[in-house]
Amino acid sequence: MPAGRPRPAAPGPPAPPAPLLGLLLLCALGAPPGSRAHTAIISPQDPTLLVGSSLQVTCSVLGEAPGTPAEGLYWTLNGRRLPADLSRLLNGSTLALVLSNLNGSQQQSGDNLVCHAPDGSILAGSCLYVGLPPEKPFNISCWSRNMRDLTCHWSPGTRGETFLPTNYSLKYKLRWYGQDNTCQEYHAAGPHSCHIPRDLALFTPYEIWVEATNRLGSARSDVLTLDILDVVTTDPPPDVHVSRVGGLEDQLSVRWVSPPALKDFLFQAKYQIRYRVEDSVDWKVVDDVSNQTSCRLAGLKPGTVYFVQVRCNPFGIYGSKRAGIWSEWSHPTAASTPRSERAGAGGGCEARGAEAGAGPVRRELKQFLGWLKKHAYCSNLSLRLYDQWRAWMQKASKGRQQGEGGLSAGRRGAARGPSR
């Protein structure tokens, strides 16, 4: 369905025939050149109606238009001829048209309802506006990237489409004093958004609302009250690097740089990390990164490619007690864990003795990893404990292997018997 004012044809393709082009431009620009406009009158002129309404309209030929009897007149709507059974003669110079259960306008600039002479020339035209009044805008959300500006977005209403040109105005003012101000930079963050670039006060709440207006009425949103310091956000953390941790097959190290936009302001930041394996769409989120700019992910699958993202939430800016708004996630960064040497060793089942001895240790390790994964992926304490645990496990494994080696040698000597 066309929207907005009709545009002139782009160069290249052939232009539409002059009569059709004139019809398309009637409501946008007035009567087309070469028409016999003002030789008849359409009444009512340029009506505005609710969707579902009915309309009776007349085309009356003026006295100074000899040779144009009403009997030969016909109507078109947006260039298409309307059925003759919708029209009836009222007298020798007037043709009436009845339209029932009207749908919303096909053109934001108004549908073109035209009265034609028998030879097809245009006698008069009218713009027909059929639509709905605006609904109350809702879901206003605002954010600031530098504490000097503010960008707000809203939803136009549950119904959305009004079929009519609808104007949205974002208004704002200081809560306890000051005059109403109107935002000027619309569509800065997509449709139904506006950007206030400067001249905003800190430490003082603002009242913000949206007004919607069209030919059939107006509506006003609820008022949103906010402090600029409470809606600060940043760009995603830049320079996210993911790397292996030595030969540890179940860990990856993640490092990033704090967003530079707020480096000149007094604030803290907390971060979130999320990661997923290469062939999955399910992300796992690490919430307790705090304000560190590095983290070690543990309990990963050996020999697996992971995608990692980081985002930032500034808080405590100039003493504000509320958290800011989470940034977008950074671009995914990929890295793989080393392959496990144990996975390819031997190629068979473990010995019964080794299985019996390793069972409790594996259970304890699984419990430790579960605790680590649940409580503190990225705390320095958990990393030190985990490293100590791995060192102890490697030492214990080495001791078991040596013990098993001595036991096997003793069994081989006993099998051979005493030397002669």
N, C-alpha and C positions, 0 to 999 in steps of 0.2 A: 504494500500500500504506500503510495507516495507520501512523503512528509516534508514539511517546510515549503518555502516558496519555490515554484517551478524555476528551473535554471535554463538559460539559453542553451541551444544545442551546441555540443563541442564540435570544433572544426574537424572535418574528415568525413563522417557519415552524412548522407544527404539530409537536408532540412525537411521537416514535415511540411505538407501543403499549407499554404497561407491561411485558409479558413480554419483548419484544425489548430494551427499555431495560435491564431487569434483567440480561439475558444480556451486553450490552455492558459493563456495569459490574461484572460478577462478579469478574474478576481484579483490577480496580483498587480496588474498594471492599468486596469480600466478598459474602456472600449478599444478594440483593435483597429488599426488603420483600415480604411476602406469599408467599414461597417456603416449601416444606416442607423446608428444609434441616435436616440432622441427623436425617432419617428414613432416610437411607441413607449408606453410606460408599464413597468411591471410593479405590481402591488401585492403584498408588501415588499419593500425593497430591502435586500440584505438581511433576511430574518435570522434569528438565532433560536434554536429549538433544542429541547431535550431529546435524547435517543428514545425512540418509540413513539414520538409525537406524530401527529398528522398535520398537513399543511394544504390550504387552498390558496392558490396564487392566480392572478389574472394578468393578461397582456392586452392592453387597450391601445389600438392604433389611433394616433393623433389625427385631427382634421386635415392638417396640411400634408398628409401622405396619401394622395389620391391613387386609386388603382391598387390598393392593398387591402382587400376585404379580409375580415377575420376568419372567414370560412376556409381560407387556404393556409392559415398559420399552423405552425407545429413547434414542439418543444424539444430541446436536447439537454441532457445532464452530463457534464464532463465529456462533451463531444459525442455522446451516444443518443440517437433519436429515441424518444419515449413513445410507448404504444399509444395509438390514437384513442383507445378506449379510456385512457386516463384524462382526456380533455373533453370539454363540451362548450358549445357556443352559448354565450349569455345574450349577445345581441350582434348586430352586424359588424361592430368594431371591437368586440371584446371576446377573447378566448380564455376560458378558465382551465386550471389544471389542479387535480387533487392527488396528493401523495400521502400514503398511509404507512404507519409503523416504520418511520424513517430510521435507517442505520446511521452510525457515526460518520462524519465527513471523511471522505477519502483523501482530501487534501487539507493540510493545515491552514492554507491560505483561503479555504472556503471552496465548496463545490460550485462549479459554473452552471447555473441554470439560465438558459438562453431561449429567447423567443425569436423564431425565424419567419421571414416572409416566404411565400410559396416558391420563389426562385432560390431559396437557401441563404439569402443575405440575412445578416443579423439586424434585428429591429431594436432589441433591448436585452440587457442582461442583468442578472442578480447573483449575488454571492450567498450561498446557502450554508449556514453554520449549524451543524447538528453534533451535539456532544454531551458531555457530563460536567458538572461543576467539580472543581478540584477537591480532593480529599485532604484531610489533615496530614501534613508531612510528619514523619516520625523517624525514630532511630537516628538521631543526630549524634555524630561522633566527631571529635576534634583532636588535633595533635599539633605539636610544635617541634620543629627540628633545631631551632637555635634560640628559643626563648624570646625572640623578637617578632616572630611571625606566628600565624595560626591558620591551619587548613581544616575545613569542616566538610563533612559529607552527610547526606541524609537520604531517606527513602521517600518517594513522592506520594505514597499511599498504597493501601492494599490492592486497589484496582489498577493504579498506575496510569493507564491510557485514558485520556479525556477526549480525544479526537479533535481538540481545539488548541490553538496556541495558548500555552499556560506559562505564566511568568513566575519564577521562584526568586524570592529576595531573602538573603541571609541578613538578619539584623542583629546588632550587638550593642551593649552599653555596660558601663560600670554598674555594679549591683545597686549601690546606695545613692549614687548621684551620677550626673552626666546625661547627655542627650543620646537619642537613638542614632546609631550609625549604620550605614548600609555597605555591605561588602561589594567590591567592584570587579574582582578578578574571578569570573565564573569558569567552570569546567577545568580548573587547574589540576584536579586529581580525578578526572573522569566526569561523566554526567552527574548532575545534582551534587556539585561540590563548588566551593569557593575558597579563595586564598586571601587572607589579610596579611600583607607583607611587612607592615611596620606600625609604629606608634601604639604599641600595646603596653600596658602597665603591669608590673610584677607586684606580688603580695596583695593584690586586690582582686576579688572574684568578679567575673563577667557573667552577664546574662545573655544568652544566645538563643535565637529562635528563627524559624523560617516561615515566610508568608507566601502563599500560592494564590494566584489570581488569574481568572480567565473571563470570557464573556458571560458565563453563567453564575459566577459567584467567586467567593474567596474562602480561604481556610488558613488557620494559623496553628503551628505546632505548639507543643508544650515547651516551656522555657527550660533550657539546660544551663545550670550554674556550674562554673568551673574556675579554677585558678590555673594560669598558664604553667606554673611550676609543676602541676600535677599531671600534665598531659604531654610531657616532653618525651620524645623518642629520638632515635638515632638511625643512621644507616647501619646495615649489618657490619659486624666486625670484619675488617679487611685482613688480607694475608693469612688465611687459615692454612696451616701446614699439618699434614698427618704423616707420621713416620713410624717405622718399626722401633721396638725397644730391644736392641741387641738381637739375640737369637730367641727371645721369648716368643713362642708361637701363639700365645693367647692374649697378647697385649699390643696396643697401638698408642703412640704419644700424639696428642693434639695440642697445637700452639697457635695463638692468634694475637692480633694487635688491637688495642682498645680503639673504638671509633674516634676519629680525630675531631668530629664536629664540636664536641663539648670539652675539648682539652683545656680551654681557658676558663672553665667554670668549676666551681667547687661542687663536686658530686661524687657519688659512688656508683658502681655498676654491678649488676649480677648477670650471670650468663647461663644459658642453657645449651646443651649439646644434644643433638639427635643423630642416630646412625642406623644404617640398615645394610644388609648384605646385598650383593650386586643383583641377584635374581629375585629380590623381594620388594614389595611396595610398603611393607610395614616398618615404621620407624620406631626405635626405642629411644626414649627421652631420658637424659641425665639432668635432674633438677638441681642437684646440690653442688654446683660448681662454685658458688659464691662469687667473689670478685677476683678470682684468679684468672690469669690469661694462659693457662696451660692445664692439661688434664691427661691422665693416663687411663685409657679404657682397658679393663681387664675382663677375663672370662669369655674371650672371643673364640671363634672357631679357627683352628690352624688352617693355613693354606687357603684363606678366604678373602675375597675383595670386599672392602667396606666403603660405603659413602658416608661422609661426615659433614654436618652443618652446625653452625654456631649462630646464636642471636643474643642481643643485649637488651637489658632493661635498666635505664638510668634511674636512680632514686636518691633521696636525700639531698636534692639540689637546693643549695642555699637554705638548708634546714627543713625542707618540706618533709612532712611525715608520711606522705603517700608515695607509692611506687609510680614510676612513669608507665610508658606503653612499650610493649615488646617491639623490637625492630623486626623487619623481615629476616628470614633465614639467609645466611650467606650462601654463595654458590657452592654446590656439592664438591667436596674434595675427596679423591679416591686414594686408597692405599690397601695393600694386602698384608695379611699376617704370614709369617714364615710357615713352611710346611713342617709338620711334626715328624721328627726322625723316628719316633716310636711307631708311627703308623705304618711304615714300610719295613720295619725290622723283623727278620725271622720269617714272616709270611705264614705263620701257623699259630697254633694255640699255645698259651703260656703253660709252663710246668705247674703241676698241682701244688707243689711246695711254694712256689713263688706266688700263686694265686691266693693261697691261704694266708700268707704273710702280708700281701699287699691289700687285701680287702679292707681291713680296718683303717689303714692309712688313706685309702681312696675315699672311704666314707667321710673321714675327718676333713680331708681336703675339699670334698664337695660341700660339706657344711660351711667351711671357712669361706669358700668362694660365694656361697649363697649369702652369707652375712655381709661379705664385701660388696656384693652387687646390690644388696638391699640398702645398706647404710651409707657408704662413703666411697664412691668410685674415685673421687678426685681429692680426697683429703690426704695431706702429707702423712698423717699417722697410719692410715690404711695402707698406703704404698710401702711404708717402711716395714709394717707388719707382714705385708704380702711378700716383700723381698726376703725378709728373714725366714718366712715359712718356706719359700722355694729353696733357699740355701740349705735349710735343714732337711728338706725332702731329698735334695740332690745328694747330700752327705749320707742320709739314711739309705738311699737307694744304692749308693756306691758300697756301703758297708754290707748290705744284703747280698750284692753281687759277689763281693769277695768271700763272704761266708759260704755262699752257694758253690763258689769255685773250689774252696777247700774241702767242702763236703763231698763234692763230686770226685776230687782226686783221691780222697780216702776210700770212697766206695770202689773206685777202679783198682786201688792197691789191694783191697780186701778180696776182690774178685779174682785177682791173679794168684793169690796165695803167697806163702813164704818163699823167699828166694832160695835157690839151691846153691 
